Amino acid sequence: MGNTLQTLHQNPPILPQQQQQQRRQEQDELQQEQQQRDELQQEQQQQQQSAEEENQEFTCEICIEPTLISDKKFRNTNKCSHPFCTDCMIKYIRVKLDDENVGSIKCPAYNCDHTLDPHACSSLIGPALFVRWCDVLCEEAIVGFDRCYCPYRNCNALIVNECGGNVKRSNCPNCRRLLCFECKTVWHAGFGCEESGQFRDRNDVALGRLVEQKKWKRCPRCRHFVELTEGCWIVKCR
């Protein structure tokens, strides 16, 4: 009896719940091993395919020149795989952006409706042309909105009136400086849009800011600024 108790203590029986957990763990390990084998096989197939393509040539349909696939074949992600060399595609994209101002650039192959992927082309065209491409795409997306560019020379950010209606005083979302959305110029405090082009002196700009701060009003006849101390807001010369 004593020996039996000692044996049970050293090797306790496995409960059904523990058996199920052990089986699940074994199944998970088998699935992981099979997945690793499949991934390794797929990687080997891709390497073999790439090695076979290294010594192949293709003829670019734009420049009609034979080129090595491993050297300069353009790849439009997984959308289409028409034979174009990267040099011709860079020129094609540049013409579409600079000359035609088109953001949704289609594959130049005949009867191909696939568009080029900007992110897939970013490493080929360089950062400057990629940013230009993104800007054109943004402009196409907001074509139905009233928009302008920040009038400050060191900013020039695109500003969109997404709320609709007449907007005048506005802040540039990029540089946070004030501008007039109606006449597309720097903010002309105290002056109307028709008068904003008539003053360029710094003193006039400072005066306009002071007028706005003090809430002065302008006589519609003599155009002088006056400060209301009492009475109604109707201001005019006698």
C-alpha positions as CSV (number, residue, x, y, z in Angstrom):
1,M,0.0,0.0,0.0
2,G,2.8,2.3,0.9
3,N,4.5,1.6,-2.4
4,T,1.3,2.3,-4.4
5,L,0.8,5.7,-2.8
6,Q,4.4,6.6,-3.5
7,T,4.0,5.7,-7.1
8,L,0.9,7.8,-7.5
9,H,2.6,10.7,-5.9
10,Q,5.6,10.5,-8.3
11,N,3.5,9.9,-11.4
12,P,0.0,11.6,-11.0
13,P,-2.6,10.5,-13.5
14,I,-3.2,12.8,-16.5
15,L,-6.7,14.4,-16.4
16,P,-8.9,14.6,-19.6
17,Q,-8.6,18.4,-19.7
18,Q,-4.8,18.2,-19.6
19,Q,-4.8,15.7,-22.4
20,Q,-6.9,18.0,-24.6
21,Q,-4.5,20.9,-23.9
22,Q,-1.5,18.7,-24.8
23,R,-3.2,17.6,-28.1
24,R,-3.9,21.2,-29.0
25,Q,-0.4,22.2,-28.3
26,E,0.9,19.4,-30.5
27,Q,-1.5,20.4,-33.3
28,D,-0.3,24.0,-33.1
29,E,3.3,22.9,-33.3
30,L,2.6,20.8,-36.4
31,Q,0.7,23.7,-38.1
32,Q,3.6,26.1,-37.4
33,E,6.1,23.6,-38.8
34,Q,4.0,23.1,-41.9
35,Q,3.7,26.9,-42.3
36,Q,7.4,27.4,-42.0
37,R,8.0,24.7,-44.7
38,D,5.5,26.3,-47.0
39,E,7.1,29.7,-46.6
40,L,10.6,28.3,-47.2
41,Q,9.3,26.5,-50.3
42,Q,7.7,29.7,-51.6
43,E,10.9,31.7,-51.0
44,Q,13.0,29.1,-52.8
45,Q,10.6,29.3,-55.8
46,Q,10.8,33.1,-55.9
47,Q,14.6,32.9,-55.8
48,Q,14.7,30.4,-58.6
49,Q,12.3,32.5,-60.7
50,S,14.4,35.7,-60.1
51,A,17.6,33.7,-61.0
52,E,16.0,32.6,-64.3
53,E,14.9,36.2,-65.1
54,E,18.4,37.6,-64.6
55,N,19.7,36.4,-68.0
56,Q,16.5,37.2,-69.9
57,E,15.9,40.3,-72.1
58,F,12.8,42.2,-72.9
59,T,12.0,45.0,-75.3
60,C,10.7,48.2,-73.9
61,E,7.5,49.2,-75.7
62,I,8.3,52.9,-75.4
63,C,12.0,53.2,-76.5
64,I,12.0,49.8,-78.4
65,E,15.4,48.9,-76.9
66,P,16.4,45.4,-75.5
67,T,17.1,45.5,-71.8
68,L,17.9,43.0,-69.1
69,I,14.9,42.3,-66.8
70,S,17.0,42.3,-63.7
71,D,18.5,45.6,-64.7
72,K,15.8,48.1,-65.6
73,K,12.4,46.5,-65.8
74,F,9.6,48.6,-64.4
75,R,7.3,46.9,-62.0
76,N,3.8,48.3,-61.2
77,T,3.4,46.3,-57.9
78,N,1.0,43.4,-58.7
79,K,-1.4,45.4,-60.9
80,C,0.2,44.8,-64.3
81,S,3.6,43.7,-65.7
82,H,4.0,45.3,-69.1
83,P,7.5,45.6,-70.5
84,F,8.7,49.1,-69.9
85,C,12.2,50.2,-68.8
86,T,12.5,52.4,-65.7
87,D,14.1,55.3,-67.6
88,C,11.1,55.6,-70.0
89,M,8.6,55.3,-67.1
90,I,10.3,58.1,-65.2
91,K,10.1,60.4,-68.2
92,Y,6.5,59.3,-68.8
93,I,5.5,60.1,-65.2
94,R,7.3,63.5,-65.3
95,V,5.4,64.5,-68.5
96,K,2.1,63.6,-67.0
97,L,2.8,65.6,-63.8
98,D,4.6,68.7,-65.2
99,D,2.9,69.1,-68.6
100,E,-0.5,67.6,-68.2
101,N,-1.0,68.1,-64.4
102,V,-2.5,64.6,-64.1
103,G,-2.3,62.7,-60.9
104,S,-4.1,59.5,-61.7
105,I,-1.5,58.2,-64.2
106,K,-2.5,55.2,-66.2
107,C,-0.2,52.5,-67.4
108,P,1.1,53.5,-70.9
109,A,0.4,50.0,-72.3
110,Y,-2.3,49.9,-75.0
111,N,-5.8,49.0,-73.6
112,C,-4.5,48.8,-70.0
113,D,-6.7,50.6,-67.5
114,H,-4.5,50.0,-64.5
115,T,-3.1,53.1,-62.7
116,L,0.5,53.5,-61.5
117,D,1.1,53.2,-57.8
118,P,2.9,56.3,-56.5
119,H,4.4,54.4,-53.6
120,A,5.8,51.7,-55.8
121,C,7.4,54.4,-58.0
122,S,8.8,56.6,-55.2
123,S,12.2,54.9,-55.2
124,L,12.6,55.4,-58.9
125,I,11.3,59.0,-59.4
126,G,13.0,60.6,-56.4
127,P,11.5,62.6,-53.5
128,A,10.9,65.8,-55.3
129,L,8.8,64.3,-58.1
130,F,7.0,62.0,-55.6
131,V,5.9,65.0,-53.5
132,R,4.8,66.7,-56.7
133,W,2.7,63.6,-57.6
134,C,1.1,63.6,-54.1
135,D,0.2,67.3,-54.5
136,V,-1.5,66.8,-57.8
137,L,-3.5,63.8,-56.4
138,C,-4.6,66.0,-53.5
139,E,-5.7,68.8,-55.9
140,E,-7.7,66.3,-57.9
141,A,-9.4,65.0,-54.8
142,I,-10.5,68.5,-53.7
143,V,-11.5,69.8,-57.1
144,G,-15.0,70.6,-55.9
145,F,-13.9,72.7,-53.0
146,D,-12.9,76.4,-53.0
147,R,-9.1,76.6,-52.4
148,C,-6.1,78.9,-52.5
149,Y,-2.4,78.8,-51.6
150,C,-0.9,80.5,-48.6
151,P,0.3,83.9,-49.8
152,Y,3.5,83.9,-47.7
153,R,6.6,83.1,-49.8
154,N,8.1,80.7,-47.4
155,C,5.0,78.6,-47.1
156,N,2.7,78.3,-50.2
157,A,0.6,75.6,-48.5
158,L,-2.6,74.5,-50.1
159,I,-5.7,75.7,-48.1
160,V,-9.1,74.3,-48.7
161,N,-12.5,75.7,-47.7
162,E,-14.2,72.4,-46.6
163,C,-17.0,74.1,-44.7
164,G,-18.4,76.1,-47.7
165,G,-19.8,79.6,-47.5
166,N,-18.0,82.9,-47.7
167,V,-14.7,82.7,-45.7
168,K,-12.6,85.8,-45.3
169,R,-10.2,85.9,-42.4
170,S,-8.4,82.5,-42.1
171,N,-5.3,80.9,-40.6
172,C,-3.0,78.9,-42.7
173,P,-2.9,75.3,-41.3
174,N,0.8,75.1,-42.1
175,C,2.4,78.3,-40.9
176,R,-0.6,79.5,-38.8
177,R,-0.4,83.1,-40.2
178,L,-3.4,85.1,-41.1
179,L,-4.6,85.5,-44.7
180,C,-7.7,86.7,-46.5
181,F,-9.3,83.7,-48.2
182,E,-11.5,85.9,-50.3
183,C,-8.8,87.9,-52.2
184,K,-6.1,85.3,-51.6
185,T,-3.6,87.7,-50.0
186,V,-2.1,88.3,-46.6
187,W,-4.6,89.5,-44.0
188,H,-5.4,93.2,-44.5
189,A,-6.8,94.2,-41.1
190,G,-8.9,97.3,-41.2
191,F,-9.0,97.4,-45.0
192,G,-11.4,95.9,-47.5
193,C,-10.3,93.4,-50.2
194,E,-10.6,96.1,-52.9
195,E,-8.2,98.3,-50.8
196,S,-5.7,95.7,-49.8
197,G,-3.6,96.2,-52.9
198,Q,-3.3,99.9,-52.3
199,F,-1.2,99.7,-49.2
200,R,2.2,98.1,-48.9
201,D,3.8,100.3,-46.2
202,R,4.6,98.7,-42.9
203,N,2.9,101.6,-41.1
204,D,-0.3,100.9,-43.0
205,V,-0.2,97.2,-42.0
206,A,0.4,98.2,-38.3
207,L,-2.5,100.6,-38.4
208,G,-4.8,98.0,-39.8
209,R,-3.9,95.6,-37.0
210,L,-4.5,98.4,-34.4
211,V,-7.9,99.2,-36.0
212,E,-8.9,95.6,-35.7
213,Q,-7.7,95.3,-32.1
214,K,-9.4,98.5,-31.0
215,K,-12.5,97.7,-33.0
216,W,-12.5,101.1,-34.7
217,K,-15.0,101.8,-37.4
218,R,-14.6,103.6,-40.7
219,C,-16.7,106.4,-42.1
220,P,-18.2,105.3,-45.4
221,R,-17.8,108.9,-46.8
222,C,-14.4,110.2,-45.7
223,R,-12.9,106.7,-45.0
224,H,-11.4,107.9,-41.7
225,F,-11.2,105.7,-38.7
226,V,-13.2,106.6,-35.6
227,E,-13.6,105.1,-32.2
228,L,-17.1,104.7,-30.8
229,T,-17.4,105.8,-27.2
230,E,-21.1,105.9,-26.9
231,G,-24.3,105.7,-29.0
232,C,-25.2,103.4,-31.9
233,W,-22.8,101.8,-34.4
234,I,-24.0,104.0,-37.4
235,V,-20.9,106.1,-38.3
236,K,-20.9,108.9,-41.0
237,C,-19.8,112.5,-41.5
238,R,-22.2,115.3,-40.7
